[in-house]
């Protein structure tokens, strides 16, 4: 019977399934689901900040115009940008502060994740903001090519290293916060 199981191509693999533990100072890489959850939660949290401010700063008036007269597109665009700017600026300030103080976005903090260098040390705010954030955001703004970049960047998480392209460019890993206590702001101030 064992010979039949060994040659049966439909037999499930017998390899043990467990979260990958990194060899670098006991770091535990964040799971793919945790990272997806953090991105989703960041979007929800930032929407809860930016959408109400959009309406407070005049966004609601964009939806109330006389259909008989065509609105000026450039005036509507200017009004939309003025209504969106305060919410986006507050979101940027919140996320930059979290990156500086904690080493991760607001959702990563809530989910117990942190971004560290590949050697396990604390990633600087400059590396996190420009090396990870800006590198991921700028190509996404290019029509069509941005969608391809976003897809490739996202799919690279399925490798063993669990690093997206922006992680590789910035030389960072997303790990559980409990495994990276030496990479906290307090630990870097103490050294």
Residue, then its C-alpha position, 0 to 999 in steps of 0.5 A: x500500500x505504501x508503494x501505491x501512495x508514493x506513486x500517487x500524484x494526488x497524495x497530499x504533501x507530508x511536509x510540516x506547515x508552519x510560519x517561517x521563522x527568520x534566522x536573523x535574531x529570532x525575527x518572525x516574518x509577518x504572514x501574507x494574510x496579516x500584511x493584506x489585513x494591514x493594507x486593508x485596515x490602513x485603507x479603512x482607517x485613512x478613509x475614516x479620516x479623509x472622507x469626512x474632512x472632504x465633505x467638511x471642506x466643501x466636497x458636498x457642494x460638488x454634488x449640488x449643481x444646476x443640471x441646466x448649466x454645465x459646471x466649469x471642469x477646471x473650477x470643479x477640479x480645483x474645488x475637489x482638490x481643495x476639499x481633498x487636501x486637508x484629509x490627505x495631509x492629515x493621513x500623511x502626517x498620521x502615517x509618517x508619525x507612525x512610521x517614525x515612532x513605531x516603525x510601521x503604519x497605524x494598521x501595522x501597529x494595531x495588528x502587531x507588525x513592524x517594518x525592520x531592516x533585513x538585519x533586524x535593526x530599526x529602519x530609519x524613517x527616511x528609509x521607510x518614507x522614501x525607500x518604501x512609500x515613495x518607491x511604491x507610490x510613484x510608479x503606481x501613478x503612471x497609467x497602465x505601467x503603474x498597474x503592472x508595477x502594482x501587480x508585480x510588487x504585490x505578487x512578489x510576497x509569495x516568495x519565501x522571503x515574503x518581501x514585496x518589490x518595495x521591501x527589496x528596494x528599501x532592504x526591509x522586512x515586515x515582522x511581528x512586533x514581538x519578535x523585533x523589540x530591539x528595533x523599537x524607537x525606545x531601544x534605538x534611543x537606549x543604544 
